[in-house]
């Protein structure tokens, strides 16, 4: 592969959608003459992804995330523009392309519902024509890392959602792809299963150098894994950079939670800070670190009041993303 594992250049995809107007007469007229409108799912988007990068690809429903991923996987052909994945145009060389990528879609399965997990793995081995020795080494490592040993003889339909998602990730990696697409890989999982999936993806990316594109509505997945984030909305790229730069641009303020030794003061006035929330003996202050330093604010609080604890934190990532959507007038 070249240094750029994925190149997307001015990619556009439009769909022709039939319109049905309300009313019985319009419904009958629609049988004779249909009316259509064009929906532009993605509009002239461009980006590059280096080999070994882990990209968080986020946006509200209908933003164009899934359309972009389907083009990169070779499922859809764009209306205009170009893209390559590892030097291959996905929709032109689909057989060669799918042999070099892995994909996990949280609401779709690549495993056979009534077969034991190990038999699904064996079928995928044959589909991808993985040599027996290579398959044995890869499957043994995946089974150990994802703790699948006890699940191998179980039919897929009897697995819990968390167990199935771990098996889905293993299935997508049996042929050792260099690019992995993860679409909502932790949807519906409990906290333990989410942590296990995140740890594995992090190891896969940082120790094995697999390029990963992660699309999810769970911002904690993005915060835990992605060093670079692309935000898409209404089919266009709204931001491309680090999570820290996204925070600075959307919601620069920080939070100082003060837990008082006794009853908190009825009013508290500190330069550059505003009371955001009160709870029992705690007060949460919001401040802009560009205008007021955290050190100065903490010193002021400690000198004026008797406190038990002071905690400095960033706004929750969900709040940052919601603010960003509001600034760009897209629905979350």
QUIMO-V82598 format. One line per field, one symbol per residue. psi: psi as a letter, one per 30 degrees, with the letter a starting at -180 (. if undefined). A space follows every 50 residues. Layout:
BEGIN
psi->???
END
This chain:
BEGIN
psi->llejekkkjhkkkkkjkkkjllkeeeeeeffejkkllkkjekjhkklkkl kgljkkjlllkgfgeeeeeeeffgelklellllkjhfkjeffieeeeffg lkkjjfglkglkeflleeeeeeeeeeefhkkeeeeeeeeeeeeeeghfef fegkkeffkleeeeeeeeeeefgeghlfkkkjjhfgkglleeeeeeeeee eeeeefefgkkkkjklfjfeeeefekfkkkkkkhglkfkjaleeeeeeee ifllkjkkjleaklkekkjkkgkkkekkjcgkkkkkljffekkeeeeeee eeffljlekkkkllkkeeeeeeeeeeeghkk.
END
